[in-house]
């Protein structure tokens, strides 16, 4: 048995896959503890994992929910800038507290979210073998792959390559202040500074829940591993007694969800309802928040719920309208359902670009969203037999790959490698 620390932001899109992997490691006999801000306590303990709070002064209970509510009102660059500022504040807490906790708890291995540079730094400083987890889209700058906040296809000519280069430069300016604060502490600890942008760093091993085919053409570093999704598709497919199943009328089902972060712009939900009104389909909208129990009347009288039993609905859906969060995208592919992607911010445009590259989604950037445009995209994808065939092909590939087991095997390989190294040194 090894003691494993799991450092992850208490945000569903990051915590859900990370704790699923943590549960598998616990099932294999390891002692797994989730380290997160207090808003992650309920989720961690619900999975049966131990929990230890970090950053209680700057991130007391309710603080992440408050910031999430603010982020949900923003889109595009403003939302990305807000996220960067948020992660800068959180990194200070990780670096201040986590090294001592890792030593105190005699941690053998740290699994840290790729976006939490402070936690990765803390593990390196504490001398604990550290693995970066890409719970969201894996991030690594590449001149032939557009930056993750864009929905672009790979560049085909000099003009497009210049656009990619310029966007990376702009992102460097956006992230400079964030990584400067991390690197100040790294220099104090005599650690090599991190690059300005988030990247796959050579001193860590990285695991991504993306399948290798769910990426744009690229060559990733040797210390990076694609594994496949970190969710149990069949296990999560049970029906939910709180959902009004009796209201489903047998027409083709369109399921719409904008995730749990960027979901507080009512105009977007209204646009989705207007686009689907009058179609020979039934629309279900999940608002993605327990705090949102109702909405103003929407065109077409769709079924509107705060949360939905997503996997169970995906099994019945003919089409999904999504913000292109990685977890929703992978779960929808696992169900073999085509998509219309409405990427809003952060890595969602990058996920949407990969869905389009696979031929399984129509992409409409949120800034260009109009009801007529969306209606045309919905009708196109409902009738697109090739997209349906491709989604079913990818669903089969996901079923044939156990991403959780593959990731857990790699984690245990790192543990064994660390033990062998330690034994060799002691001998």
C-alpha positions, 0 to 999 in steps of 0.5 A: 500500500502507498500513500497517495495525495490527490491535489485538485481544484474543487470544480466538477469538471476537474474533481469528478474524473480525478476522484474516479481515478482516486477510487480505483487506486483505493480499490487496489489497496492504496491510501488516497487522500484528496487535498482541496479547498473546503468546497471540495469536501462533500464531493471527495467524501461522497466518493469514499476518499479521505479529505484534507482541506487546503487554503482555508484562510483564502478559500473558506467554505463557499468561496469557490462557489462564489467565484464559480457564480461570477465566472458563470456570468462571463464569456470569452477572454474575460472569463479566461482572464478571471480563471487565470486570476483565480488560479494565481490566488489558489497557487499561493495557498498550495505552495504555502501549505502542501509541502508540509502536509505531504511530509507530515503524512509521509506521502509516497506519490502526489497526483496534481491537476495540470492547471494547479502549478502551485501543487506541482511546485509543492510536490517538487519542493517536498521531494515527492514523486509527482504526476500531473493529471490532465483532467481537462484538455491537455495543455502543451504549446505546439506551433502546429496546434492552435492554443486551447482557447481557440476553436481553430483547425491546425494551420495550413499556411503561413498566415494561419501559422502566424495567427497561432504564433501571435495567439500564443504570444498573447496568452503568454502576456495573459499568464505572465503575472500568474507564473511570475508569482509561482516562479518567485517561490520556485527561485526561493526553493532553488527550483528551475522556473516554469515556462510562462505558459502551462505545458508538459514539463520534463520533471513530471509524468503526465496522464490525460483522460483524452484518448490519443485519437481525441487530439489534433495531429501532434507529437507529445513528449515521451513523459505524457500518456493518453489513457482514455476517459476516467469515467464509468459509463455503464455505472453512471447510467442509472435513472434519477428518480427526481427527473421527470421521465414521464414527460418524455414523449418519444420524439427524438431527444435533444439534450442541452447542457452548458456544464457547471461553470459557464451556465448563468447567461440566460440568453444562451438557454433562450437561444437554444430553446428558440432554435429547437422550437417547432422541430419534431424533437423534444428538448431537455435543458440542464441548467447545471446548478442546484441554485437554479431551480427555475427559468423564465418561460422558454420558447417551445416549452422544453423540459428544464431541470437544475441537474440531469442524469446525464449519462442516462439521458445520453443513452436516449438522445439523438443530439447533444448541444454542449459547451464542449467541456471535456467530460461531457464531450467524452461521455457523449462520444461514449454514448455514440451521439453527435453534437452541436458545440457552443464553446464559451471559454477556457479549454472548451474551444479547443475541445470543440476543435477536436470534435469537429476534427473527428467529424462528430460535431458542428461548432458555433462559437458563443460570440456568433450564436444566433437562433437561426444559425443554431437551428440550421446546425441542429437540423444538419446534425440530426440528419447527418448519418455520417456523423452518427456513424463516426460517433458510434465508431468512437463509442466502440473504441471507448468501450474497448479501452479502460482508461481508468485501469490504464491510468491506475496501472501507470500510477502504480508503475511510477510507485514501483519505479520510485520504490526501486530507486529508493531501494537502490540508493539505500543499498 
